[in-house]
């Protein structure tokens, strides 16, 4: 007799069923393909939905604002941290060097507007000194970046 046999309660022979064997075909991972597709689609979605921008040049804690958002313009950007250090774009420079570089950038772009990201803790005297130097360079409009709040 093939298979296993055991006797039942009344002594009759019963066939024991074996559990089914797992499939041995070489395409056994086909069930993972949809999961992999979903993971890649989610990865593409988050890559496209997120904004990628370089980190801030100086650690700046911007003041709060209830104004609207600034249009996405390619303006010259200045940074001023709580210690009074000033950066033009991604380079921290002494104020005199920065003013000369700023003048060249503004002339090259034909722009008179500057975007300033100043720390919330910058002393008013340092900020006024910077604003005076910007006015001497020819900056006509200063846009101050703030946190939305």
Backbone as a printed PyTorch tensor [residue, N CA C, xyz], in Angstrom:
tensor([[[  0.8390,  -1.1650,   0.0000],
         [  0.0000,   0.0000,   0.0000],
         [  0.8890,   1.2350,   0.0000]],

        [[  0.5800,   2.2270,  -0.8320],
         [  1.3830,   3.4460,  -0.9160],
         [  0.9400,   4.4410,   0.1390]],

        [[  1.8870,   5.2650,   0.6210],
         [  1.5680,   6.2880,   1.6030],
         [  1.5820,   5.7160,   2.9970]],

        [[  1.2090,   6.5340,   3.9330],
         [  1.1760,   6.1010,   5.3220],
         [ -0.2100,   5.6130,   5.6450]],

        [[ -0.2240,   4.6310,   6.4860],
         [ -1.5200,   4.0770,   6.8790],
         [ -1.5680,   4.0530,   8.3850]],

        [[ -2.6930,   4.3810,   8.9050],
         [ -2.8820,   4.2360,  10.3420],
         [ -4.2590,   3.6470,  10.5470]],

        [[ -4.4190,   3.0950,  11.6360],
         [ -5.7270,   2.4880,  11.8510],
         [ -6.6290,   3.4990,  12.5200]],

        [[ -7.8470,   3.5120,  12.1030],
         [ -8.8310,   4.4340,  12.6430],
         [ -9.3650,   3.9520,  13.9620]],

        [[-10.3950,   4.6130,  14.4400],
         [-10.9990,   4.2590,  15.7170],
         [-11.5400,   2.8450,  15.6560]],

        [[-12.1290,   2.4900,  14.5670],
         [-12.7390,   1.1780,  14.4490],
         [-11.7850,   0.1580,  13.8420]],

        [[-10.5670,   0.5870,  13.6020],
         [ -9.6030,  -0.3600,  13.0880],
         [ -9.4610,  -0.3380,  11.5820]],

        [[-10.2680,   0.4870,  10.8600],
         [-10.0990,   0.5060,   9.4110],
         [ -8.9000,   1.3690,   9.0350]],

        [[ -8.3330,   1.0890,   7.9110],
         [ -7.1490,   1.7990,   7.4570],
         [ -7.5450,   3.1630,   6.8900]],

        [[ -6.7880,   4.1850,   7.2480],
         [ -7.0100,   5.5320,   6.7150],
         [ -5.7090,   6.0260,   6.0970]],

        [[ -5.8610,   6.7300,   5.0470],
         [ -4.6870,   7.2850,   4.3730],
         [ -4.3640,   8.6550,   4.9920]],

        [[ -3.1130,   8.8860,   5.3290],
         [ -2.6850,  10.1720,   5.8870],
         [ -2.2840,  11.0770,   4.7300]],

        [[ -2.8080,  12.2660,   4.7480],
         [ -2.4840,  13.2240,   3.6780],
         [ -1.2100,  13.9860,   4.0230]],

        [[ -0.3790,  14.0970,   3.0440],
         [  0.8490,  14.8670,   3.2130],
         [  0.5630,  16.3310,   2.8640]],

        [[  1.2630,  17.2390,   3.5310],
         [  1.0840,  18.6470,   3.1410],
         [  1.6290,  18.8510,   1.7330]],

        [[  1.0330,  19.7640,   0.9850],
         [  1.5110,  19.9820,  -0.3860],
         [  2.9450,  20.5090,  -0.3780]],

        [[  3.7070,  20.0730,  -1.3460],
         [  5.0910,  20.5220,  -1.4730],
         [  5.1110,  21.9330,  -2.0620]],

        [[  6.0640,  22.7160,  -1.5970],
         [  6.1730,  24.0420,  -2.2100],
         [  6.5990,  23.9030,  -3.6640]],

        [[  6.1580,  24.8610,  -4.4500],
         [  6.4690,  24.8350,  -5.8710],
         [  7.9740,  24.9500,  -6.0630]],

        [[  8.4980,  24.1640,  -6.9490],
         [  9.9450,  24.1690,  -7.1870],
         [ 10.2870,  24.8290,  -8.5110]],

        [[  9.3300,  25.5830,  -9.1010],
         [  9.6750,  26.2290, -10.3670],
         [ 10.6470,  27.3810, -10.1050]],

        [[ 11.3710,  27.7680, -11.0920],
         [ 12.4000,  28.7850, -10.9010],
         [ 11.8420,  30.2000, -10.8940]],

        [[ 10.5570,  30.3700, -11.1090],
         [  9.9290,  31.6910, -11.0720],
         [  9.0820,  31.8350,  -9.8120]],

        [[  9.5430,  31.3280,  -8.7120],
         [  8.7840,  31.3380,  -7.4710],
         [  8.6440,  32.7210,  -6.8540]],

        [[  9.4550,  33.6930,  -7.2760],
         [  9.3980,  35.0300,  -6.6990],
         [  8.5100,  35.9770,  -7.4940]],

        [[  7.6740,  35.4510,  -8.3490],
         [  6.7990,  36.3070,  -9.1470],
         [  5.8590,  37.1320,  -8.2880]],

        [[  5.5500,  36.6730,  -7.1040],
         [  4.6480,  37.4240,  -6.2370],
         [  5.3080,  38.6980,  -5.7120]],

        [[  6.6320,  38.7840,  -5.7440],
         [  7.3280,  39.9760,  -5.2570],
         [  7.4030,  41.0910,  -6.2870]],

        [[  7.2020,  40.7870,  -7.5460],
         [  7.3390,  41.7880,  -8.6010],
         [  6.3820,  42.9640,  -8.4000]],

        [[  5.0910,  42.7530,  -8.1210],
         [  4.2220,  43.9160,  -7.8910],
         [  4.6630,  44.7570,  -6.6900]],

        [[  5.1550,  44.1130,  -5.6470],
         [  5.6310,  44.8540,  -4.4810],
         [  6.8340,  45.7190,  -4.8450]],

        [[  7.7430,  45.1730,  -5.6110],
         [  8.9140,  45.9350,  -6.0450],
         [  8.4850,  47.1050,  -6.9190]],

        [[  7.5200,  46.8800,  -7.7960],
         [  7.0140,  47.9640,  -8.6430],
         [  6.4360,  49.0950,  -7.8030]],

        [[  5.6640,  48.7510,  -6.7850],
         [  5.0640,  49.7710,  -5.9210],
         [  6.1480,  50.5510,  -5.1860]],

        [[  7.1680,  49.8660,  -4.6980],
         [  8.2570,  50.5460,  -3.9870],
         [  8.9650,  51.5290,  -4.9160]],

        [[  9.2450,  51.1190,  -6.1460],
         [  9.9020,  52.0240,  -7.0800],
         [  9.0110,  53.2030,  -7.4480]],

        [[  7.7190,  52.9670,  -7.6260],
         [  6.8130,  54.0770,  -7.9260],
         [  6.7590,  55.0720,  -6.7730]],

        [[  6.7410,  54.5660,  -5.5450],
         [  6.7370,  55.4690,  -4.3910],
         [  8.0410,  56.2560,  -4.3160]],

        [[  9.1520,  55.6010,  -4.6170],
         [ 10.4370,  56.2830,  -4.5890],
         [ 10.4720,  57.4060,  -5.6300]],

        [[  9.9790,  57.1320,  -6.8290],
         [  9.9390,  58.1490,  -7.8790],
         [  9.0300,  59.2960,  -7.4690]],

        [[  7.8760,  58.9850,  -6.8780],
         [  6.9450,  60.0270,  -6.4420],
         [  7.6100,  60.9630,  -5.4350]],

        [[  8.2700,  60.4010,  -4.4190],
         [  8.8690,  61.2440,  -3.3900],
         [ 10.0710,  62.0220,  -3.9210]],

        [[ 10.7630,  61.4650,  -4.9040],
         [ 11.8720,  62.2080,  -5.4950],
         [ 11.3510,  63.4100,  -6.2710]],

        [[ 10.2370,  63.2510,  -6.9680],
         [  9.6850,  64.3510,  -7.7470],
         [  8.9280,  65.3470,  -6.8770]],

        [[  8.2680,  64.8740,  -5.8370],
         [  7.4520,  65.7500,  -4.9970],
         [  8.2970,  66.5760,  -4.0390]],

        [[  9.4490,  66.0820,  -3.6540],
         [ 10.2990,  66.8080,  -2.7120],
         [ 11.0680,  67.9040,  -3.4170]],

        [[ 11.4930,  68.8830,  -2.6390],
         [ 12.3200,  69.9350,  -3.2080],
         [ 13.7560,  69.7020,  -2.7740]],

        [[ 14.6280,  69.8340,  -3.7170],
         [ 16.0390,  69.6320,  -3.4410],
         [ 16.7140,  70.9890,  -3.5480]],

        [[ 17.3120,  71.4180,  -2.4440],
         [ 18.0310,  72.6760,  -2.4630],
         [ 19.2530,  72.5240,  -1.5840]],

        [[ 20.2670,  73.2970,  -1.8670],
         [ 21.4800,  73.1760,  -1.0550],
         [ 21.2170,  73.6580,   0.3690]],

        [[ 21.9970,  73.1840,   1.3160],
         [ 21.8090,  73.6410,   2.6990],
         [ 22.1680,  75.1170,   2.8270]],

        [[ 21.6480,  75.7560,   3.8690],
         [ 21.9360,  77.1640,   4.1100],
         [ 23.4320,  77.3600,   4.3410]],

        [[ 23.9580,  78.4690,   3.8390],
         [ 25.3800,  78.7590,   3.9780],
         [ 25.7530,  78.9990,   5.4290]],

        [[ 24.9570,  79.7950,   6.1200],
         [ 25.1700,  80.0720,   7.5350],
         [ 23.9450,  79.6110,   8.3020]],

        [[ 24.1140,  79.1440,   9.5370],
         [ 22.9380,  78.7650,  10.3290],
         [ 22.1610,  80.0180,  10.7330]],

        [[ 21.0060,  80.2100,  10.1230],
         [ 20.2210,  81.4230,  10.3360],
         [ 18.8460,  81.0370,  10.8500]],

        [[ 18.4400,  81.6510,  11.9630],
         [ 17.1010,  81.4650,  12.5090],
         [ 16.2800,  82.6700,  12.0810]],

        [[ 15.4930,  82.5200,  11.0240],
         [ 14.7710,  83.6450,  10.4320],
         [ 13.6210,  84.1030,  11.3270]],

        [[ 13.2880,  85.3990,  11.2850],
         [ 12.1440,  85.8850,  12.0610],
         [ 10.8350,  85.3970,  11.4590]],

        [[  9.7670,  85.4420,  12.2450],
         [  8.4450,  85.0230,  11.7730],
         [  7.8140,  86.1020,  10.9120]],

        [[  6.9570,  85.6870,   9.9820],
         [  6.2500,  86.6200,   9.1170],
         [  4.8750,  86.0690,   8.8060]],

        [[  3.9200,  86.9650,   8.6030],
         [  2.5790,  86.5440,   8.1930],
         [  2.3160,  86.9600,   6.7500]],

        [[  3.3330,  87.4420,   6.0600],
         [  3.2130,  87.8520,   4.6670],
         [  3.1620,  86.6350,   3.7560]],

        [[  2.8820,  86.8750,   2.4940],
         [  2.8440,  85.8000,   1.5090],
         [  4.2370,  85.3530,   1.1190]],

        [[  4.2840,  84.3910,   0.2110],
         [  5.5570,  83.8390,  -0.2520],
         [  6.1310,  84.7140,  -1.3570]],

        [[  7.4530,  84.6810,  -1.4690],
         [  8.1610,  85.4110,  -2.5050],
         [  8.0960,  84.6230,  -3.8060]],

        [[  7.9210,  85.3490,  -4.8960],
         [  7.9670,  84.6650,  -6.1820],
         [  9.3320,  84.0210,  -6.3570]],

        [[  9.3850,  82.9870,  -7.1540],
         [ 10.6350,  82.2480,  -7.3290],
         [ 11.5350,  83.0120,  -8.2950]],

        [[ 12.2910,  83.9380,  -7.7670],
         [ 13.1750,  84.7490,  -8.5950],
         [ 14.6220,  84.3510,  -8.3240]],

        [[ 15.4590,  84.5510,  -9.3040],
         [ 16.8860,  84.2550,  -9.1560],
         [ 17.5960,  85.5310,  -8.7100]],

        [[ 17.4600,  85.8540,  -7.4350],
         [ 18.0530,  87.0640,  -6.8880],
         [ 19.3910,  86.7470,  -6.2340]],

        [[ 20.1960,  87.7790,  -6.0700],
         [ 21.4350,  87.6480,  -5.3130],
         [ 21.0340,  87.4660,  -3.8560]],

        [[ 21.6110,  86.4630,  -3.2060],
         [ 21.1950,  86.1400,  -1.8410],
         [ 22.3380,  86.3730,  -0.8610]],

        [[ 22.0220,  87.1300,   0.2000],
         [ 22.9600,  87.3890,   1.2880],
         [ 22.4840,  86.6670,   2.5330]],

        [[ 23.4470,  86.2440,   3.3620],
         [ 23.1470,  85.5790,   4.6300],
         [ 23.8630,  86.3370,   5.7330]],

        [[ 23.1980,  86.4850,   6.8890],
         [ 23.8400,  87.1020,   8.0540],
         [ 23.4460,  86.3050,   9.2810]],

        [[ 24.4550,  85.7280,   9.9720],
         [ 24.1360,  84.9170,  11.1460],
         [ 24.1540,  85.7710,  12.4140]],

        [[ 23.8600,  85.1560,  13.5420],
         [ 23.7440,  85.8820,  14.8100],
         [ 25.0670,  86.5100,  15.2380]],

        [[ 26.1860,  85.9790,  14.7590],
         [ 27.4970,  86.5280,  15.1060],
         [ 27.8940,  87.6950,  14.2110]],

        [[ 27.0850,  88.0110,  13.2170],
         [ 27.3850,  89.1200,  12.3190],
         [ 28.1860,  88.7250,  11.1000]],

        [[ 28.4710,  87.4260,  10.9260],
         [ 29.1740,  86.9850,   9.7190],
         [ 28.2200,  87.0870,   8.5360]],

        [[ 28.7610,  87.4920,   7.3970],
         [ 27.9370,  87.6980,   6.2090],
         [ 28.4590,  86.8010,   5.0920]],

        [[ 27.5260,  86.2220,   4.3390],
         [ 27.8910,  85.3510,   3.2180],
         [ 27.1640,  85.8210,   1.9700]],

        [[ 27.8370,  85.7200,   0.8530],
         [ 27.2560,  86.0230,  -0.4460],
         [ 27.1510,  84.7050,  -1.1880]],

        [[ 25.9190,  84.2660,  -1.4370],
         [ 25.7250,  82.9560,  -2.0400],
         [ 26.1750,  81.8860,  -1.0730]],

        [[ 27.2230,  81.1470,  -1.4190],
         [ 27.7090,  80.0640,  -0.5620],
         [ 29.0650,  80.3670,   0.0560]],

        [[ 29.5070,  81.6300,  -0.0170],
         [ 30.8390,  81.9790,   0.4570],
         [ 30.7560,  83.0010,   1.5790]],

        [[ 31.3430,  82.6770,   2.7310],
         [ 31.4210,  83.6210,   3.8460],
         [ 32.6130,  84.5340,   3.5820]],

        [[ 32.3390,  85.8540,   3.5760],
         [ 33.3760,  86.8280,   3.2370],
         [ 33.4040,  87.9580,   4.2540]],

        [[ 34.5670,  88.6270,   4.3870],
         [ 34.5760,  89.8690,   5.1640],
         [ 33.6970,  90.9070,   4.4610]],

        [[ 33.1690,  91.8460,   5.2100],
         [ 32.1880,  92.7860,   4.6620],
         [ 32.7400,  93.5850,   3.4840]],

        [[ 33.9850,  94.0540,   3.5600],
         [ 34.5410,  94.8520,   2.4600],
         [ 34.6560,  94.0360,   1.1780]],

        [[ 35.1330,  92.8040,   1.2840],
         [ 35.2460,  91.9270,   0.1130],
         [ 33.8650,  91.5890,  -0.4250]],

        [[ 32.9410,  91.3420,   0.4830],
         [ 31.5790,  90.9920,   0.0900],
         [ 30.9300,  92.1200,  -0.7040]],

        [[ 31.1320,  93.3600,  -0.2710],
         [ 30.5240,  94.5010,  -0.9530],
         [ 31.0580,  94.6140,  -2.3790]],

        [[ 32.3710,  94.4180,  -2.5660],
         [ 32.9410,  94.4630,  -3.9150],
         [ 32.3860,  93.3620,  -4.8050]],

        [[ 32.3050,  92.1410,  -4.2760],
         [ 31.7460,  91.0260,  -5.0520],
         [ 30.2720,  91.2520,  -5.3570]],

        [[ 29.5490,  91.8060,  -4.3930],
         [ 28.1220,  92.0720,  -4.5980],
         [ 27.9200,  93.0970,  -5.7030]],

        [[ 28.7380,  94.1350,  -5.7100],
         [ 28.6320,  95.1640,  -6.7520],
         [ 28.8170,  94.5270,  -8.1340]],

        [[ 29.8130,  93.6450,  -8.2640],
         [ 30.0620,  92.9840,  -9.5540],
         [ 28.8880,  92.0990,  -9.9670]],

        [[ 28.3410,  91.3480,  -9.0220],
         [ 27.2090,  90.4640,  -9.3480],
         [ 25.9790,  91.2600,  -9.7670]],

        [[ 25.7060,  92.3380,  -9.0530],
         [ 24.5290,  93.1410,  -9.3900],
         [ 24.6850,  93.7810, -10.7610]],

        [[ 25.8780,  94.2740, -11.0810],
         [ 26.1070,  94.8730, -12.3920],
         [ 25.9960,  93.8300, -13.4970]],

        [[ 26.5020,  92.6320, -13.2520],
         [ 26.4530,  91.5700, -14.2650],
         [ 25.0170,  91.1460, -14.5450]],

        [[ 24.1860,  91.1340, -13.5260],
         [ 22.7920,  90.7040, -13.7020],
         [ 21.8700,  91.8630, -14.0510]],

        [[ 22.3110,  93.0850, -13.8700],
         [ 21.4360,  94.2290, -14.0940],
         [ 20.3130,  94.2670, -13.0690]],

        [[ 20.6060,  93.8310, -11.8820],
         [ 19.6000,  93.6870, -10.8200],
         [ 19.8730,  94.7030,  -9.7230]],

        [[ 18.8060,  95.2070,  -9.1060],
         [ 18.9590,  96.1270,  -7.9720],
         [ 18.2740,  95.5830,  -6.7280]],

        [[ 17.8140,  94.3260,  -6.7920],
         [ 17.1600,  93.7070,  -5.6330],
         [ 18.0790,  92.6440,  -5.0450]],

        [[ 18.0460,  92.5490,  -3.7130],
         [ 18.8610,  91.5690,  -2.9950],
         [ 17.9690,  90.8560,  -1.9940]],

        [[ 18.1930,  89.5740,  -1.8340],
         [ 17.4670,  88.7470,  -0.8750],
         [ 18.3600,  88.5720,   0.3520]],

        [[ 17.8680,  88.9560,   1.5400],
         [ 18.6570,  88.8790,   2.7620],
         [ 18.0210,  87.8970,   3.7290]],

        [[ 18.7900,  86.8870,   4.1260],
         [ 18.3810,  85.9480,   5.1730],
         [ 19.1960,  86.2920,   6.4060]],

        [[ 18.5960,  87.0620,   7.3030],
         [ 19.2940,  87.4960,   8.5160],
         [ 18.7460,  86.7300,   9.7070]],

        [[ 19.6330,  86.3760,  10.6140],
         [ 19.2320,  85.6730,  11.8240],
         [ 18.3520,  86.5700,  12.6790]],

        [[ 17.4730,  85.9480,  13.4190],
         [ 16.5550,  86.6610,  14.3010],
         [ 17.3010,  87.4250,  15.3940]],

        [[ 18.4970,  86.9630,  15.7560],
         [ 19.2440,  87.5530,  16.8650],
         [ 20.3080,  88.5580,  16.4250]],

        [[ 20.3120,  88.9730,  15.1660],
         [ 21.2990,  89.9450,  14.6960],
         [ 21.0200,  91.2870,  15.3750]],

        [[ 22.0440,  91.8880,  15.9790],
         [ 21.8300,  93.2030,  16.5900],
         [ 21.4510,  94.2460,  15.5370]],

        [[ 20.6030,  95.1640,  15.9340],
         [ 20.1040,  96.1750,  15.0030],
         [ 21.2400,  97.0100,  14.4250]],

        [[ 22.2500,  97.3160,  15.2260],
         [ 23.3730,  98.1230,  14.7430],
         [ 24.1120,  97.4500,  13.5990]],

        [[ 24.3460,  96.1460,  13.7090],
         [ 25.0330,  95.4130,  12.6370],
         [ 24.1730,  95.3630,  11.3830]],

        [[ 22.8760,  95.1840,  11.5710],
         [ 21.9750,  95.1290,  10.4210],
         [ 21.9220,  96.4810,   9.7170]],

        [[ 21.8690,  97.5630,  10.4840],
         [ 21.8540,  98.9070,   9.8810],
         [ 23.1450,  99.1780,   9.1140]],

        [[ 24.2780,  98.7550,   9.6670],
         [ 25.5550,  98.9530,   8.9710],
         [ 25.5550,  98.2080,   7.6400]],

        [[ 25.0350,  96.9930,   7.6340],
         [ 24.9530,  96.2280,   6.3860],
         [ 24.0160,  96.9110,   5.3950]],

        [[ 22.8750,  97.3800,   5.8740],
         [ 21.9160,  98.0460,   4.9870],
         [ 22.5200,  99.3080,   4.3750]],

        [[ 23.2810, 100.0580,   5.1550],
         [ 23.9350, 101.2590,   4.6360],
         [ 24.9240, 100.8950,   3.5350]],

        [[ 25.7000,  99.8350,   3.7350],
         [ 26.6610,  99.4020,   2.7130],
         [ 25.9400,  98.9180,   1.4570]],

        [[ 24.8030,  98.2510,   1.6310],
         [ 24.0320,  97.7920,   0.4710],
         [ 23.4930,  98.9780,  -0.3190]],

        [[ 23.0750, 100.0090,   0.3820],
         [ 22.5640, 101.2070,  -0.2960],
         [ 23.6850, 101.8550,  -1.1130]],

        [[ 24.9050, 101.8760,  -0.5760],
         [ 26.0540, 102.4510,  -1.2890],
         [ 26.3700, 101.6720,  -2.5610]],

        [[ 26.1390, 100.3810,  -2.5380],
         [ 26.4140,  99.5310,  -3.7030],
         [ 25.3880,  99.7570,  -4.8070]],

        [[ 24.2070, 100.2160,  -4.4420],
         [ 23.1690, 100.4490,  -5.4420],
         [ 21.9610,  99.5490,  -5.2950]],

        [[ 21.8410,  98.8820,  -4.1630],
         [ 20.6690,  98.0440,  -3.9150],
         [ 19.4800,  98.9620,  -3.6700]],

        [[ 18.4320,  98.8100,  -4.4830],
         [ 17.2480,  99.6560,  -4.3430],
         [ 16.1270,  98.9590,  -3.5950]],

        [[ 16.1260,  97.6350,  -3.6380],
         [ 15.0710,  96.8910,  -2.9480],
         [ 15.7090,  95.7160,  -2.2180]],

        [[ 15.4230,  95.6340,  -0.9160],
         [ 15.9460,  94.5590,  -0.0900],
         [ 14.7790,  93.6890,   0.3450]],

        [[ 14.8310,  92.4200,   0.0050],
         [ 13.7850,  91.4730,   0.3870],
         [ 14.3160,  90.6250,   1.5330]],

        [[ 13.6330,  90.6700,   2.6770],
         [ 14.0830,  89.9390,   3.8550],
         [ 13.3160,  88.6300,   3.9490]],

        [[ 14.0500,  87.5350,   4.0690],
         [ 13.4540,  86.2030,   4.1520],
         [ 13.0590,  85.9470,   5.5980]],

        [[ 11.8380,  85.4320,   5.8030],
         [ 11.3400,  85.1330,   7.1480],
         [ 10.6590,  83.7780,   7.1370]],

        [[ 10.4800,  83.2050,   8.3400],
         [  9.7380,  81.9530,   8.4730],
         [  8.2530,  82.2550,   8.3760]],

        [[  7.5160,  81.3670,   7.7330],
         [  6.0630,  81.5100,   7.6440],
         [  5.4760,  81.1980,   9.0100]],

        [[  4.6220,  82.0720,   9.5230],
         [  4.0980,  81.7920,  10.8510],
         [  2.8450,  82.4550,  11.1830]]])
